[in-house]
């Protein structure tokens, strides 16, 4: 019971620990305006009768007050929202008191900092990494923008508005708008060529077999290969959430990743045992797995293209 109540000093201290810029004067003002319930004397039997206590829920209310103030709401609006009289919500306050632009802005900022934005970009890069076709790039760009807009306005509206937007762009303006997406694709392709996990592993294995790199250093370098392989892993993860993903391709992609991991484990073990034959075998396993994975991701992209063209074709 006692842990559910805080003295004024304890409340102010814990509020500051939560990052709230709260003073004693502000707390008293909020209490007087009805934003925070007034403190109680003797709220539980063992309480000090000389001290007034706030319920711990006051911390939650104080954080909510600061959030709503940051969004531009007035104190009277905040009081209504906290009390929820008559089922009032942000929407029921009416257009005079609710700025729809603020709502969209906050929803946009929230989703930009979330996982959805990262997944949308990974899906975009996975769709365009193996192609230079402008048509494929534009489709991937539309999917990317739709994914970003969906949390704001809903999937149906996002799809319709993105399509209308692209169809309404003159050729020159469309070309200009696509520059950013070309840049993303080309930068990822450049990065992929420079640090392809397979090419990186080939160089490392060659250095090890020539005696230029010792086993401990070779084992440490394998971490770089795993880091580059993680980009392929993210591309496969993006397939899972894509509306056009094919379960068979997804299963094959996951199997290829497992094989690649086994190849790396075999390489690491062979290097510790200084077994050159098994080093070569581990490299072969990894190469076969990554070649298969690249093919599967290409098939997944082509599969999405067929579906988007409305042909209703599914890869066997």
SVG drawing of the C-alpha trace seen along z (x, -y; Angstrom):
<svg xmlns="http://www.w3.org/2000/svg" viewBox="-21 -28 74 60">
<polyline fill="none" stroke="black" stroke-width="0.4" points="0.0,0.0 2.7,-2.5 4.6,-1.9 1.5,-3.2 1.9,-6.7 4.6,-9.4 5.3,-12.6 5.6,-15.8 9.4,-15.6 9.4,-12.0 7.0,-12.7 9.2,-15.7 12.3,-13.6 10.9,-10.6 9.4,-13.0 12.8,-14.5 14.3,-11.0 11.7,-10.4 13.0,-13.6 10.1,-15.8 11.0,-19.4 8.7,-19.8 8.9,-22.3 7.0,-22.5 5.2,-25.6 4.1,-23.8 2.9,-20.8 0.7,-23.0 -0.7,-24.8 -1.6,-21.5 -3.3,-20.4 -5.2,-23.6 -6.4,-23.3 -7.6,-19.7 -5.0,-18.2 -3.5,-16.2 -5.6,-14.9 -4.9,-16.7 -2.6,-14.9 -4.2,-13.1 -3.5,-13.0 -3.2,-9.5 -4.0,-7.5 -3.0,-4.4 -2.8,-3.5 1.0,-3.8 1.3,-7.1 2.8,-10.1 -0.1,-12.3 1.9,-15.5 2.6,-14.7 0.3,-14.9 0.7,-12.0 0.1,-11.8 -0.9,-8.5 1.8,-7.0 -0.6,-7.3 0.2,-11.1 3.5,-10.3 1.7,-8.8 -0.6,-11.8 2.3,-14.2 4.1,-12.5 0.8,-12.6 0.3,-16.3 3.8,-17.1 3.2,-15.0 0.0,-16.8 1.5,-20.2 4.3,-19.4 1.6,-18.6 0.2,-22.1 -2.9,-21.3 -4.2,-23.9 -4.5,-23.1 -8.3,-23.0 -8.2,-20.6 -5.7,-18.4 -8.0,-18.4 -10.9,-17.1 -8.7,-14.4 -7.4,-13.2 -10.9,-13.1 -12.5,-11.6 -15.9,-13.1 -18.6,-12.0 -16.2,-9.8 -14.3,-12.7 -11.2,-11.9 -8.9,-13.8 -11.3,-13.4 -14.4,-14.5 -12.8,-17.8 -13.7,-19.0 -11.8,-20.7 -11.5,-24.0 -9.5,-22.3 -7.8,-19.6 -5.3,-20.4 -5.3,-17.4 -1.8,-18.5 -0.4,-18.0 -1.9,-14.5 -0.4,-13.5 3.0,-15.0 3.1,-13.1 2.1,-9.8 4.8,-10.4 7.5,-11.1 6.4,-8.0 6.6,-5.6 9.8,-7.2 11.6,-6.2 10.1,-2.7 10.9,0.7 8.5,0.2 10.6,-2.5 13.7,-0.4 11.9,2.6 10.4,0.6 13.9,-0.5 15.4,3.0 12.5,4.3 13.2,1.6 16.9,2.4 16.2,6.2 13.9,5.5 16.3,3.4 19.7,4.7 20.0,7.1 18.5,5.0 19.0,1.7 15.5,1.7 13.7,-1.6 10.3,0.1 11.4,2.3 12.8,-0.7 9.6,-2.7 7.5,0.2 9.8,0.7 9.7,-3.1 5.9,-3.0 5.8,-0.1 8.3,-1.9 6.2,-5.1 3.0,-3.1 4.6,-1.3 5.6,-4.7 2.2,-6.2 0.1,-3.2 0.5,-4.0 -0.6,-7.5 -3.7,-7.1 -4.3,-3.4 -3.2,-0.9 -6.0,-1.4 -5.7,-5.2 -1.9,-5.0 -1.9,-2.7 -4.4,-4.9 -2.7,-8.2 0.8,-6.9 -0.5,-5.6 -2.3,-8.8 0.8,-10.8 3.1,-8.8 0.6,-8.8 0.2,-12.6 3.9,-13.4 5.2,-14.6 8.1,-12.5 10.8,-15.0 9.5,-15.5 9.1,-11.7 12.8,-11.3 13.8,-13.9 11.8,-12.3 13.4,-8.9 17.0,-10.2 16.9,-9.6 15.9,-6.0 18.5,-5.4 21.1,-6.8 20.0,-4.4 20.2,-1.4 23.6,-2.4 25.1,-3.0 24.0,0.4 25.3,2.0 28.6,0.3 28.8,1.4 27.8,4.9 30.6,5.2 33.2,3.8 32.4,6.0 30.4,9.0 30.5,11.7 31.7,14.3 34.5,12.1 35.6,11.1 35.7,14.8 37.6,15.8 40.3,13.3 40.5,14.2 40.7,18.0 43.4,17.4 45.5,15.4 45.0,18.1 46.0,21.0 49.1,19.0 50.1,18.6 49.6,14.8 46.9,14.9 47.0,17.0 43.9,18.9 43.0,16.4 43.0,13.5 41.1,15.5 38.4,16.3 38.1,12.6 37.8,11.7 34.8,14.1 32.8,11.5 33.1,9.1 31.7,11.8 28.8,12.4 28.1,8.6 27.9,8.5 25.7,11.6 23.3,9.8 22.2,7.6 21.0,10.7 19.4,11.8 17.5,8.5 16.4,8.8 14.9,12.2 13.2,10.9 11.6,8.2 10.1,10.9 8.2,12.2 6.2,9.0 5.7,8.3 2.1,8.8 3.5,10.5 5.9,13.0 5.8,16.6 6.1,19.1 8.1,21.6 10.7,19.0 10.9,17.7 11.5,21.3 14.3,21.8 15.9,18.5 15.9,19.4 17.4,22.7 20.2,21.0 21.0,18.8 21.3,21.8 23.7,23.4 25.8,20.3 26.0,20.3 27.1,23.9 29.8,23.0 31.2,20.3 31.2,22.7 33.0,25.3 35.6,22.7 36.1,21.5 36.6,25.1 38.9,26.0 41.1,22.9 41.5,23.9 42.5,27.4 44.7,26.1 42.9,28.4 43.3,26.9 41.1,29.5 38.1,28.6 38.8,24.9 38.2,25.4 35.1,27.5 33.7,24.8 34.2,22.1 32.4,24.3 29.4,24.7 29.2,21.0 29.6,20.2 26.9,22.6 24.5,21.2 25.1,17.5 24.7,18.2 21.4,20.0 20.3,17.1 21.0,14.5 19.0,16.5 16.1,16.8 16.0,13.1 16.0,12.4 13.1,14.9 11.2,13.2 11.6,9.9 10.5,11.3 7.5,13.0 6.4,9.6 6.7,8.0 4.4,10.6 1.8,10.1 1.9,6.3 1.3,6.6 -1.9,8.4 -1.1,11.6 -1.8,13.6 1.2,15.9 2.9,17.8 6.3,19.4 6.2,23.2"/>
</svg>
